[in-house]
Amino acid sequence: MSESTTQIKPVLPINSGQLFFEDSKELILCKPRLMPLKSLTLEKLEKMQQLVESEMKVNANLNVDTK
């Protein structure tokens, strides 16, 4: 039997020679969050304003009825 004298050379691409990176400078993004269109404070103020307006209407109706 004849032996072949060919040798196999290892081939590694130039860019992927490292197995891991110690310092990664890539951005790590978090999950997107749903943000409310109105803040809680603004909603509370609107509710308070609606209550005051409804009370004013009730008082106005009572004043009209008593005259």
C-alpha positions as CSV (number, residue, x, y, z in Angstrom):
1,M,0.0,0.0,0.0
2,S,1.2,3.4,-0.8
3,E,1.0,6.1,1.8
4,S,0.0,9.6,0.8
5,T,2.2,12.4,2.0
6,T,-0.5,15.1,1.9
7,Q,-1.0,17.1,5.0
8,I,-4.2,18.8,6.1
9,K,-3.7,22.4,7.1
10,P,-6.1,23.9,9.6
11,V,-8.0,26.9,8.3
12,L,-9.4,29.6,10.5
13,P,-10.9,32.8,9.2
14,I,-9.0,35.9,10.3
15,N,-12.0,37.6,12.0
16,S,-13.3,34.7,14.0
17,G,-10.1,33.5,15.5
18,Q,-11.1,34.5,19.0
19,L,-13.3,32.2,21.0
20,F,-14.7,34.9,23.4
21,F,-14.3,38.6,24.1
22,E,-13.4,39.9,27.5
23,D,-14.8,43.5,26.9
24,S,-17.8,43.9,24.8
25,K,-18.7,47.4,23.6
26,E,-22.1,46.5,22.1
27,L,-25.3,48.1,23.3
28,I,-27.5,45.9,25.4
29,L,-31.1,47.0,25.0
30,C,-33.9,46.2,27.5
31,K,-37.4,45.2,26.7
32,P,-39.6,48.0,25.4
33,R,-42.1,49.3,27.9
34,L,-45.5,50.8,27.3
35,M,-45.6,54.3,28.5
36,P,-48.9,55.9,29.5
37,L,-50.1,58.7,27.4
38,K,-51.1,60.7,30.5
39,S,-49.3,60.8,33.7
40,L,-51.1,59.7,36.9
41,T,-50.9,63.2,38.3
42,L,-52.6,64.6,35.2
43,E,-55.4,62.0,35.4
44,K,-56.0,62.9,39.1
45,L,-56.2,66.6,38.3
46,E,-58.7,65.9,35.5
47,K,-60.8,63.8,37.8
48,M,-60.8,66.6,40.4
49,Q,-61.7,69.2,37.8
50,Q,-64.6,67.0,36.6
51,L,-65.9,66.6,40.2
52,V,-65.7,70.4,40.8
53,E,-67.5,71.1,37.5
54,S,-70.3,68.6,38.3
55,E,-70.7,70.1,41.8
56,M,-70.9,73.6,40.3
57,K,-73.7,72.4,37.9
58,V,-75.6,70.8,40.8
59,N,-75.3,74.0,42.8
60,A,-76.3,76.1,39.8
61,N,-79.4,73.9,39.3
62,L,-80.3,74.2,43.0
63,N,-79.9,78.0,42.9
64,V,-82.1,78.2,39.8
65,D,-84.8,76.0,41.3
66,T,-85.0,78.0,44.6
67,K,-85.6,81.4,42.9
